[in-house]
């Protein structure tokens, strides 16, 4: 008898007032966070769907979610996570961090603000000949008022929220890879065209 796969759980949903930094947000950062939270609040569960950037398809992939949300805020990003990384870097706003950091309290993350894009490599092996090995992107939301925990939003298949593994589009814990992991957190930044 084979074991049943563990049931998947929908990612978290938050409102702006549940985030510590929300009241101070203005401009495009506020638009990005508002669009992110509104999409997560929809009744329809948007599953993780590789290659999708359209909620009406029933799901999104990580860079598709970022692509869609930035467009909702009036920003025109490239489509893939690698291209989004290069775009932020060329704009001069990317803050790269040492691959060795494993704590979100590290000094290299002091400048992180809601609306910033978060970039990883090593979450899977891209085979599309991308310019850089970036394989995952999410949007930083800030810290939950209740728990003080840093949170992010996007689409994923396997990240956690409040310690429980989740799948689809919504709110997730912002955690860094453990020492020895294939995945590496590369850095963060806000689109220069949106400042």
Residue pairs with C-beta under 8 A, 6 or more apart in sequence:
6 165
8 165
8 166
8 167
8 168
9 164
9 165
9 166
9 167
10 45
10 166
10 167
10 168
10 170
11 40
11 156
11 159
11 161
11 166
11 167
11 168
11 169
11 170
11 171
11 172
12 40
12 151
12 161
12 162
12 166
12 170
12 171
12 172
13 37
13 40
13 41
13 170
13 171
14 37
14 40
14 141
14 144
14 151
14 171
15 37
15 41
16 22
16 25
16 33
16 34
16 37
17 23
17 145
18 144
18 145
18 146
19 33
19 114
19 141
19 142
19 143
19 144
19 145
19 151
20 142
20 143
20 144
20 145
20 148
21 113
21 114
21 142
21 143
22 33
22 114
22 142
25 33
25 114
25 115
28 73
28 74
28 75
28 115
28 194
28 195
29 113
29 114
29 115
29 190
29 194
30 115
31 72
31 73
31 74
32 69
32 70
32 72
32 73
32 75
32 114
32 115
32 139
32 194
33 114
33 115
33 139
33 141
33 142
35 69
35 72
35 73
36 69
36 139
36 141
36 153
37 141
37 153
39 46
39 55
39 65
39 68
39 69
39 169
40 153
40 169
40 170
40 171
42 55
44 58
45 168
46 55
46 58
46 59
46 60
46 155
46 168
46 169
46 170
47 58
47 59
47 167
47 168
47 169
48 59
48 60
48 61
48 155
48 156
48 157
48 167
48 168
48 169
49 57
49 58
49 59
49 60
49 61
49 64
49 155
50 61
51 61
51 64
52 58
52 59
52 60
52 61
52 64
53 60
53 61
53 63
53 64
53 65
53 67
53 68
53 79
54 60
54 64
54 68
55 68
55 169
59 155
59 168
59 169
60 68
60 155
60 169
61 155
62 81
62 136
62 137
62 138
62 154
62 155
62 156
63 79
63 80
63 81
63 83
63 84
63 137
64 79
64 155
65 153
65 154
65 155
65 169
66 77
66 81
66 84
66 117
66 137
66 138
66 139
66 154
67 77
67 78
67 79
67 84
69 139
70 76
70 77
70 191
70 194
71 77
73 194
74 194
75 191
75 193
75 194
76 193
77 84
77 87
77 191
78 84
78 86
78 87
80 128
80 130
81 119
81 134
81 135
81 136
81 137
82 126
82 130
82 131
82 132
82 133
82 134
82 135
83 130
83 131
84 117
84 119
84 134
84 137
85 94
85 117
85 119
85 132
85 134
85 137
85 186
86 131
86 132
87 191
88 94
88 117
88 119
88 189
88 190
88 191
88 192
89 189
91 189
91 191
91 192
91 193
92 192
93 189
93 190
93 191
93 192
93 195
94 187
94 188
94 189
95 108
95 111
95 112
95 187
95 188
95 189
96 186
96 187
97 106
97 108
97 109
97 185
97 186
97 187
97 188
98 108
99 184
99 185
99 186
100 179
101 108
101 109
101 176
101 185
102 176
102 177
102 178
102 179
103 176
104 150
104 174
104 175
104 176
109 188
112 140
112 188
113 140
113 142
113 190
114 140
114 141
114 142
115 139
115 140
115 190
116 139
116 140
116 188
116 189
116 190
117 137
117 138
117 139
117 140
117 188
117 189
117 190
117 191
118 137
118 138
118 139
118 140
118 152
118 174
118 185
118 188
119 134
119 136
119 137
119 185
119 186
119 187
119 188
120 134
120 135
120 136
120 137
120 177
120 183
120 184
120 185
120 186
121 132
121 133
121 134
121 135
121 136
121 183
121 184
121 186
122 133
122 135
122 177
122 181
122 182
122 183
122 184
123 135
123 136
123 182
123 183
124 135
125 135
126 133
126 135
134 186
136 156
136 183
137 154
138 152
138 153
138 154
138 156
138 172
138 174
139 152
139 153
139 154
140 150
140 152
140 174
140 188
141 151
141 152
141 153
141 171
141 174
142 150
142 151
143 149
143 150
143 151
144 151
147 162
149 162
149 173
149 174
150 173
150 174
151 161
151 171
151 172
151 173
151 174
152 171
152 172
152 173
152 174
153 169
153 170
153 171
153 172
154 169
154 172
155 168
155 169
156 166
156 167
156 168
156 172
157 167
157 168
158 165
158 166
158 167
159 165
159 166
159 172
159 173
159 175
160 166
160 172
160 173
160 175
161 170
161 171
161 172
161 173
162 173
163 173
166 172
176 185
177 183
177 184
177 185
